[in-house]
Amino acid sequence: MKRLSTFFLLSFIFIASCQQNDTSSIPKNKDDLQLMFFSDENNVQNEINYYDALLELKKEFPHEISNMVIISSQTEELNINININQYPALVMMYDNEIIAQVEGHISKDEIMNPIKEALEGNKE
């Protein structure tokens, strides 16, 4: 099981394309589209469906997924106003508004559908 968790963690790191784990990389420009992944390193096994969804979304939206910011549950202060009730979570923001949010232990499709709709709605 440990090898499987390590595989998914490495896959996730690839998806994130070396983005920083702090909120300083969150865009300040209100017109920027931003995908944020809220991760709990203590419960990586609960993030498997998120990794699968992100890998599939990356095929269709490579730029948007590559610009994803990873925010650790260990981060004590967030300079953003987002209410996260359960980890893991994905939040899509545009124009300083949350346009999609999924959280908790849910299926790959339940993760992909709202994020994909938000990304398709913001494609130029």
Buried (B, 14 or more C-beta within 10 A) or exposed (E): EEEEEEEBBEBBEEBBEEBEBBBEBBEEEEEEBBBBBBBBEEEBEBBBBBBBBBBBBBEEBEEBBBBBBBBBBEBEEBEEEBEBEEBBBBBBBBEBEBBBBBBEBBEBEEBBBBBBEBBEEBEE
